[in-house]
């Protein structure tokens, strides 16, 4: 089983028996990572969790570059204040004015957090979030390849089968991917589905 990016590329080529696709295989891994980042089952893995300190001194602040989904957001100054998520249309109905203060709500627009009220000082927010997989093209390995290299392999082979338009092979590797992803339930620390819509946990 592959433990590094280079080994995964070789394994994909060997498994598919397509040496003519050597130059294209890195693209299949990128497509695989896009699939994996969208898969809600993977988002239940504790290894997907990350955190970041957010300096809040304007109404909009950038999300981390590896952001996928909010778990919790609060202001760290005493007393700690949970910042609640609001849908954009609801948020702007409440915070369209010019009032400032300690933020108590947020929404997400594009790649930014938007706070209400607009901050009247500089605050530090603690963001707990679900992070993207570290891309193998810039990392020799990551936690998923280390723990479940078969999932990486099958997701990459799905991309390869789409490229070659081989429906029979696609059905086979898709079934193998689903079986491997199903095994992740034993690593589920939450015991249930993690919602995609970013809401603050109590």
Backbone as CSV, one residue per row, in Angstrom:
resi,resn,N_x,N_y,N_z,CA_x,CA_y,CA_z,C_x,C_y,C_z
1,UNK,0.844,-1.196,0.000,0.000,0.000,0.000,0.881,1.248,0.000
2,UNK,0.442,2.249,-0.743,1.214,3.480,-0.879,1.245,4.255,0.436
3,UNK,2.399,4.806,0.744,2.540,5.669,1.914,3.023,7.066,1.536
4,UNK,3.398,7.267,0.276,3.824,8.580,-0.209,3.124,8.882,-1.529
5,UNK,3.169,10.158,-1.905,2.570,10.586,-3.169,3.179,9.834,-4.348
6,UNK,4.497,9.701,-4.366,5.170,9.007,-5.466,4.730,7.549,-5.545
7,UNK,4.611,6.908,-4.394,4.160,5.511,-4.379,2.722,5.394,-4.847
8,UNK,1.879,6.365,-4.501,0.486,6.334,-4.946,0.397,6.445,-6.460
9,UNK,1.180,7.327,-7.053,1.171,7.464,-8.513,1.539,6.151,-9.181
10,UNK,2.553,5.486,-8.650,2.968,4.198,-9.206,1.884,3.148,-9.031
11,UNK,1.235,3.143,-7.861,0.199,2.141,-7.586,-1.008,2.335,-8.501
12,UNK,-1.382,3.583,-8.759,-2.499,3.849,-9.667,-2.192,3.306,-11.059
13,UNK,-0.992,3.574,-11.536,-0.599,3.094,-12.859,-0.596,1.566,-12.901
14,UNK,-0.046,0.936,-11.871,0.021,-0.528,-11.832,-1.368,-1.139,-11.755
15,UNK,-2.233,-0.556,-10.913,-3.573,-1.112,-10.716,-4.404,-1.001,-11.986
16,UNK,-4.286,0.130,-12.672,-5.071,0.342,-13.888,-4.443,-0.287,-15.116
17,UNK,-3.161,-0.662,-14.983,-2.422,-1.227,-16.120,-2.472,-0.286,-17.324
18,UNK,-2.189,1.018,-17.017,-2.223,2.034,-18.066,-0.954,2.887,-18.002
19,UNK,0.191,2.315,-18.416,1.429,3.105,-18.422,1.375,4.286,-19.385
20,UNK,0.428,4.248,-20.317,0.291,5.355,-21.255,-0.297,6.604,-20.598
21,UNK,-0.793,6.460,-19.362,-1.420,7.584,-18.672,-0.528,8.163,-17.574
22,UNK,0.724,7.774,-17.574,1.632,8.206,-16.499,1.603,9.713,-16.281
23,UNK,1.660,10.475,-17.347,1.726,11.931,-17.223,0.418,12.541,-16.728
24,UNK,-0.679,11.800,-16.880,-2.005,12.319,-16.517,-2.409,11.939,-15.100
25,UNK,-1.751,10.931,-14.524,-2.162,10.401,-13.227,-2.171,11.468,-12.115
26,UNK,-1.216,12.408,-12.056,-1.324,13.442,-11.011,-2.638,14.217,-11.058
27,UNK,-3.180,14.403,-12.268,-4.470,15.082,-12.371,-5.579,14.245,-11.755
28,UNK,-5.493,12.912,-11.894,-6.499,12.047,-11.294,-6.468,12.140,-9.770
29,UNK,-5.291,12.305,-9.207,-5.175,12.448,-7.754,-5.828,13.755,-7.308
30,UNK,-5.645,14.817,-8.070,-6.289,16.095,-7.743,-7.807,15.962,-7.786
31,UNK,-8.315,15.262,-8.805,-9.759,15.032,-8.889,-10.231,14.177,-7.713
32,UNK,-9.417,13.208,-7.330,-9.753,12.362,-6.185,-9.870,13.196,-4.917
33,UNK,-8.944,14.117,-4.726,-8.980,14.956,-3.524,-10.206,15.857,-3.511
34,UNK,-10.616,16.333,-4.683,-11.848,17.122,-4.747,-13.046,16.273,-4.328
35,UNK,-13.099,15.040,-4.801,-14.169,14.124,-4.410,-14.142,13.871,-2.900
36,UNK,-12.959,13.614,-2.372,-12.823,13.297,-0.949,-13.220,14.481,-0.080
37,UNK,-12.842,15.679,-0.474,-13.202,16.861,0.306,-14.704,17.110,0.317
38,UNK,-15.398,16.633,-0.712,-16.859,16.789,-0.764,-17.591,15.694,-0.011
39,UNK,-16.925,14.599,0.286,-17.589,13.431,0.871,-17.862,13.684,2.357
40,UNK,-19.138,13.754,2.721,-19.515,14.072,4.091,-19.057,13.004,5.083
41,UNK,-18.887,11.785,4.613,-18.422,10.727,5.516,-17.012,11.001,6.013
42,UNK,-16.196,11.567,5.154,-14.828,11.875,5.557,-14.802,13.021,6.556
43,UNK,-15.759,13.919,6.459,-15.774,15.086,7.344,-16.062,14.718,8.795
44,UNK,-16.476,13.491,9.036,-16.709,13.050,10.410,-15.436,12.552,11.079
45,UNK,-14.355,12.455,10.331,-13.092,11.998,10.891,-12.444,13.113,11.702
46,UNK,-11.949,12.767,12.889,-11.351,13.781,13.755,-10.128,14.430,13.108
47,UNK,-9.464,13.705,12.195,-8.284,14.271,11.545,-8.626,15.434,10.615
48,UNK,-9.902,15.579,10.272,-10.316,16.696,9.420,-10.485,17.989,10.214
49,UNK,-10.429,17.893,11.539,-10.628,19.074,12.375,-9.375,19.942,12.417
50,UNK,-9.597,21.239,12.418,-8.503,22.186,12.591,-9.037,23.405,13.327
51,UNK,-8.148,24.319,13.671,-8.567,25.548,14.339,-7.641,26.680,13.917
52,UNK,-8.132,27.893,14.079,-7.342,29.066,13.707,-7.800,30.253,14.532
53,UNK,-6.861,31.125,14.847,-7.186,32.405,15.468,-7.487,33.406,14.361
54,UNK,-8.613,34.088,14.489,-9.034,35.074,13.504,-8.986,36.462,14.136
55,UNK,-8.180,37.357,13.583,-8.169,38.738,14.040,-9.388,39.443,13.460
56,UNK,-10.251,39.940,14.338,-11.492,40.578,13.903,-11.382,42.075,14.165
57,UNK,-10.996,42.825,13.153,-10.934,44.279,13.290,-11.640,45.002,12.147
58,UNK,-12.345,44.228,11.322,-13.199,44.791,10.290,-14.385,43.856,10.102
59,UNK,-15.382,44.286,9.393,-16.593,43.472,9.285,-16.354,42.188,8.492
60,UNK,-15.382,42.199,7.578,-15.057,41.005,6.801,-13.634,40.565,7.099
61,UNK,-13.478,39.254,7.331,-12.154,38.667,7.542,-12.058,37.384,6.721
62,UNK,-10.877,37.111,6.188,-10.680,35.960,5.302,-10.741,34.648,6.082
63,UNK,-11.348,33.654,5.470,-11.329,32.294,6.005,-9.968,31.658,5.760
64,UNK,-9.580,30.660,6.551,-8.341,29.927,6.260,-8.390,29.329,4.859
65,UNK,-7.256,29.216,4.222,-7.207,28.734,2.841,-7.660,27.284,2.708
66,UNK,-7.565,26.509,3.799,-7.972,25.098,3.742,-9.364,24.879,4.326
67,UNK,-10.143,25.930,4.458,-11.469,25.858,5.087,-12.461,25.054,4.251
68,UNK,-13.237,24.218,4.946,-14.372,23.538,4.327,-15.685,23.853,5.027
69,UNK,-15.682,23.862,6.376,-16.936,23.926,7.109,-16.685,24.375,8.547
70,UNK,-17.517,25.279,9.024,-17.398,25.757,10.406,-17.957,24.725,11.379
71,UNK,-17.251,24.562,12.502,-17.798,23.801,13.625,-18.195,24.745,14.757
72,UNK,-17.346,25.723,15.055,-17.621,26.645,16.155,-16.802,27.908,15.968
73,UNK,-17.357,29.032,16.404,-16.639,30.301,16.328,-17.011,31.134,17.542
74,UNK,-15.994,31.613,18.265,-16.281,32.456,19.418,-15.191,33.506,19.590
75,UNK,-15.530,34.570,20.306,-14.580,35.621,20.652,-13.890,35.218,21.945
76,UNK,-12.565,35.283,21.964,-11.805,34.745,23.095,-11.718,35.692,24.288
77,UNK,-11.996,36.985,24.084,-11.867,37.932,25.198,-12.899,37.636,26.276
78,UNK,-12.536,37.914,27.509,-13.394,37.613,28.652,-14.544,38.620,28.746
79,UNK,-15.803,38.189,28.818,-16.216,36.789,28.778,-16.245,36.268,27.336
80,UNK,-15.884,35.006,27.163,-15.934,34.407,25.831,-17.364,34.479,25.297
81,UNK,-17.479,34.833,24.027,-18.793,35.021,23.424,-18.919,34.162,22.178
82,UNK,-19.891,33.270,22.173,-20.151,32.451,20.994,-20.730,33.330,19.893
83,UNK,-20.197,33.196,18.688,-20.703,33.950,17.542,-21.576,33.000,16.728
84,UNK,-22.842,33.364,16.563,-23.817,32.472,15.943,-23.896,32.681,14.437
85,UNK,-24.058,31.584,13.728,-24.197,31.653,12.273,-25.607,32.073,11.895
86,UNK,-25.708,32.899,10.847,-26.991,33.281,10.273,-26.905,33.158,8.754
87,UNK,-27.980,32.710,8.136,-28.039,32.699,6.678,-27.870,34.134,6.165
88,UNK,-27.206,34.313,5.013,-26.904,35.676,4.543,-28.108,36.613,4.491
89,UNK,-29.246,36.131,3.985,-30.401,37.028,3.865,-30.939,37.421,5.234
90,UNK,-30.843,36.507,6.199,-31.278,36.823,7.560,-30.267,37.762,8.218
91,UNK,-28.982,37.485,7.997,-27.913,38.302,8.573,-28.049,39.754,8.148
92,UNK,-28.200,39.993,6.845,-28.248,41.369,6.367,-29.544,42.054,6.739
93,UNK,-30.583,41.288,7.015,-31.810,41.891,7.533,-31.626,42.425,8.937
94,UNK,-30.668,41.843,9.675,-30.413,42.265,11.051,-29.261,43.239,11.181
95,UNK,-28.257,43.144,10.266,-27.019,43.917,10.429,-26.682,44.783,9.225
96,UNK,-27.697,45.274,8.534,-27.449,46.124,7.368,-27.105,47.550,7.764
97,UNK,-27.332,47.912,9.014,-27.069,49.269,9.471,-25.604,49.501,9.795
98,UNK,-25.324,50.623,10.431,-23.947,51.019,10.726,-23.549,50.783,12.173
99,UNK,-24.354,50.050,12.931,-24.056,49.820,14.342,-22.781,48.998,14.494
100,UNK,-21.998,49.324,15.518,-20.768,48.594,15.800,-20.807,48.056,17.223
101,UNK,-19.916,47.106,17.506,-19.863,46.515,18.832,-19.117,45.200,18.781
102,UNK,-19.237,44.427,19.837,-18.630,43.107,19.873,-19.464,42.164,19.012
103,UNK,-18.866,41.513,18.011,-19.652,40.661,17.119,-20.347,39.521,17.872
104,UNK,-21.597,39.279,17.507,-22.372,38.190,18.094,-22.926,37.241,17.032
105,UNK,-22.752,37.604,15.761,-23.265,36.772,14.670,-22.315,36.868,13.488
106,UNK,-22.419,35.886,12.592,-21.608,35.917,11.378,-22.349,35.208,10.260
107,UNK,-21.946,35.508,9.050,-22.359,34.733,7.890,-21.118,34.513,7.038
108,UNK,-21.265,33.760,5.984,-20.145,33.491,5.075,-20.531,33.948,3.682
109,UNK,-19.665,34.761,3.089,-19.843,35.198,1.713,-18.535,34.988,0.975
110,UNK,-18.563,34.132,-0.039,-17.343,33.805,-0.766,-16.342,33.143,0.166
111,UNK,-15.159,33.710,0.250,-14.123,33.149,1.120,-13.923,33.995,2.373
112,UNK,-14.973,34.734,2.764,-14.875,35.623,3.919,-15.931,35.323,4.977
113,UNK,-15.537,35.529,6.226,-16.478,35.633,7.329,-16.949,37.076,7.394
114,UNK,-18.245,37.270,7.579,-18.801,38.617,7.717,-19.452,38.699,9.093
115,UNK,-19.070,39.714,9.877,-19.497,39.789,11.273,-20.554,40.863,11.493
116,UNK,-21.421,40.585,12.432,-22.394,41.549,12.900,-22.463,41.477,14.425
117,UNK,-22.374,42.560,15.090,-22.161,43.887,14.570,-20.745,44.016,14.017
118,UNK,-20.515,45.040,13.204,-19.149,45.325,12.783,-18.328,45.636,14.030
119,UNK,-17.114,45.105,14.138,-16.350,45.271,15.379,-16.006,46.738,15.671
120,UNK,-16.120,47.097,16.965,-15.765,48.442,17.398,-14.351,48.502,17.967
121,UNK,-13.662,47.366,17.958,-12.284,47.255,18.448,-11.683,46.023,17.782
122,UNK,-10.470,45.697,18.156,-9.851,44.483,17.619,-10.113,43.328,18.571
123,UNK,-10.750,42.276,18.052,-11.060,41.083,18.830,-10.322,39.896,18.218
124,UNK,-10.140,38.866,19.025,-9.582,37.610,18.521,-10.671,36.555,18.543
125,UNK,-10.941,35.968,17.379,-11.908,34.888,17.287,-11.195,33.548,17.194
126,UNK,-11.749,32.534,17.808,-11.239,31.169,17.693,-12.207,30.403,16.793
127,UNK,-11.683,29.974,15.658,-12.484,29.244,14.676,-12.113,27.772,14.705
128,UNK,-13.084,26.923,14.999,-12.928,25.475,14.879,-13.628,25.068,13.593
129,UNK,-12.910,24.343,12.719,-13.477,24.086,11.404,-12.997,22.746,10.833
130,UNK,-13.688,22.320,9.789,-13.288,21.148,9.028,-12.388,21.633,7.895
131,UNK,-11.187,21.027,7.796,-10.178,21.479,6.841,-10.069,20.522,5.655
132,UNK,-9.675,21.063,4.532,-9.405,20.241,3.355,-8.238,19.300,3.628
133,UNK,-8.207,18.213,2.903,-7.040,17.347,2.944,-5.806,18.107,2.468
134,UNK,-4.667,17.944,3.130,-3.429,18.515,2.593,-3.123,17.885,1.238
135,UNK,-3.063,18.695,0.200,-2.908,18.173,-1.161,-1.572,17.453,-1.325
136,UNK,-1.617,16.272,-1.908,-0.400,15.480,-2.072,0.565,16.091,-3.077
137,UNK,0.072,16.929,-3.973,0.968,17.530,-4.947,1.982,18.452,-4.276
138,UNK,1.655,18.941,-3.081,2.582,19.797,-2.340,3.020,19.173,-1.016
139,UNK,2.578,17.958,-0.745,2.965,17.231,0.473,3.301,15.795,0.078
140,UNK,4.329,15.241,0.659,4.703,13.875,0.291,3.693,12.858,0.803
141,UNK,2.949,13.230,1.842,1.925,12.341,2.370,0.934,13.180,3.169
142,UNK,-0.130,12.556,3.645,-1.047,13.196,4.584,-1.711,12.102,5.409
143,UNK,-2.553,12.497,6.349,-3.099,11.521,7.295,-3.978,10.470,6.617
144,UNK,-4.734,10.852,5.573,-5.610,9.881,4.916,-4.804,8.841,4.155
145,UNK,-3.780,9.265,3.446,-2.933,8.302,2.739,-2.251,7.373,3.732
146,UNK,-1.880,7.908,4.874,-1.220,7.102,5.891,-2.160,6.061,6.498
147,UNK,-3.421,6.449,6.735,-4.359,5.560,7.421,-5.218,4.734,6.474
148,UNK,-5.555,5.306,5.311,-6.507,4.651,4.398,-6.061,4.878,2.952
149,UNK,-4.926,4.338,2.599,-4.410,4.558,1.248,-5.311,3.939,0.182
150,UNK,-6.098,2.912,0.555,-7.002,2.312,-0.419,-8.074,3.299,-0.871
151,UNK,-8.524,4.168,0.038,-9.525,5.173,-0.336,-8.944,6.134,-1.364
152,UNK,-7.715,6.560,-1.140,-7.047,7.431,-2.115,-6.919,6.731,-3.465
153,UNK,-6.526,5.469,-3.439,-6.345,4.710,-4.674,-7.655,4.603,-5.448
154,UNK,-8.733,4.199,-4.776,-10.004,3.989,-5.474,-10.583,5.313,-5.976
155,UNK,-10.447,6.388,-5.199,-10.938,7.690,-5.651,-10.180,8.144,-6.894
156,UNK,-8.882,7.872,-6.938,-8.077,8.228,-8.104,-8.451,7.381,-9.314
157,UNK,-8.734,6.111,-9.084,-9.117,5.222,-10.184,-10.489,5.587,-10.743
158,UNK,-11.377,6.123,-9.899,-12.652,6.629,-10.399,-12.403,7.750,-11.407
159,UNK,-11.502,8.657,-11.061,-11.173,9.747,-11.988,-10.562,9.205,-13.270
160,UNK,-9.711,8.207,-13.149,-9.103,7.595,-14.330,-10.170,6.948,-15.216
161,UNK,-11.125,6.244,-14.599,-12.172,5.579,-15.375,-13.067,6.587,-16.088
162,UNK,-13.323,7.719,-15.444,-14.075,8.780,-16.122,-13.292,9.283,-17.337
163,UNK,-11.989,9.431,-17.171,-11.142,9.930,-18.256,-11.140,8.981,-19.445
164,UNK,-11.080,7.694,-19.173,-11.015,6.693,-20.247,-12.397,6.276,-20.743
165,UNK,-13.446,6.782,-20.076,-14.829,6.458,-20.429,-15.086,4.948,-20.388
166,UNK,-14.485,4.308,-19.400,-14.649,2.870,-19.217,-15.712,2.652,-18.140
167,UNK,-16.960,2.501,-18.556,-18.072,2.409,-17.611,-17.995,1.151,-16.740
168,UNK,-17.534,0.057,-17.305,-17.450,-1.181,-16.537,-16.410,-1.045,-15.426
169,UNK,-15.257,-0.480,-15.764,-14.207,-0.290,-14.755,-14.646,0.753,-13.725
170,UNK,-15.358,1.779,-14.178,-15.862,2.803,-13.272,-16.783,2.186,-12.222
171,UNK,-17.687,1.300,-12.662,-18.601,0.664,-11.718,-17.835,-0.164,-10.689
172,UNK,-16.779,-0.833,-11.140,-15.993,-1.677,-10.236,-15.267,-0.848,-9.191
173,UNK,-14.562,0.184,-9.622,-13.774,0.968,-8.663,-14.675,1.836,-7.791
174,UNK,-15.833,2.260,-8.314,-16.771,3.023,-7.496,-17.308,2.157,-6.360
175,UNK,-17.567,0.881,-6.656,-18.024,-0.039,-5.617,-16.936,-0.245,-4.552
176,UNK,-15.702,-0.349,-4.981,-14.592,-0.513,-4.046,-14.409,0.733,-3.191
177,UNK,-14.586,1.903,-3.801,-14.501,3.163,-3.059,-15.584,3.218,-1.983
178,UNK,-16.809,2.866,-2.348,-17.909,2.912,-1.390,-17.675,1.946,-0.236
179,UNK,-17.135,0.768,-0.531,-16.854,-0.197,0.528,-15.783,0.326,1.479
180,UNK,-14.750,0.940,0.918,-13.677,1.490,1.752,-14.179,2.656,2.587
181,UNK,-14.992,3.528,1.996,-15.537,4.646,2.753,-16.470,4.159,3.855
182,UNK,-17.176,3.067,3.589,-18.065,2.511,4.603,-17.333,2.070,5.848
183,UNK,-16.067,1.685,5.698,-15.286,1.241,6.848,-14.944,2.388,7.781
184,UNK,-15.102,3.628,7.319,-14.774,4.777,8.154,-15.722,4.939,9.323
185,UNK,-16.879,4.281,9.290,-17.830,4.422,10.393,-17.210,3.995,11.722
186,UNK,-16.207,3.114,11.662,-15.551,2.693,12.889,-14.667,3.777,13.473
187,UNK,-14.362,4.811,12.675,-13.522,5.912,13.137,-14.326,7.177,13.395
188,UNK,-15.644,7.071,13.336,-16.519,8.230,13.468,-16.595,8.637,14.928
189,UNK,-16.024,9.768,15.279,-16.021,10.203,16.676,-17.325,10.858,17.079
190,UNK,-18.145,11.259,16.081,-19.368,11.969,16.405,-20.574,11.044,16.528
191,UNK,-20.534,9.923,15.843,-21.640,8.993,15.932,-22.860,9.427,15.149
192,UNK,-22.716,10.371,14.242,-23.836,10.843,13.453,-23.339,11.699,12.311
193,UNK,-24.269,12.246,11.561,-23.898,13.040,10.392,-23.528,14.451,10.804
194,UNK,-22.453,14.941,10.248,-22.039,16.321,10.453,-22.673,17.154,9.357
195,UNK,-23.463,18.132,9.731,-24.197,18.903,8.742,-23.267,19.747,7.900
196,UNK,-23.620,19.854,6.634,-22.784,20.640,5.719,-22.956,22.135,5.984
197,UNK,-24.211,22.557,6.239,-24.452,23.990,6.457,-23.725,24.407,7.710
198,UNK,-22.863,25.428,7.639,-22.070,25.800,8.811,-22.901,26.449,9.886
199,UNK,-23.107,25.763,10.987,-23.837,26.282,12.124,-22.977,26.106,13.360
200,UNK,-23.219,26.934,14.341,-22.441,26.876,15.556,-22.956,25.775,16.454
201,UNK,-22.053,24.937,16.956,-22.435,23.907,17.894,-22.604,24.547,19.281
202,UNK,-23.562,24.100,20.055,-23.749,24.682,21.387,-22.613,24.301,22.321
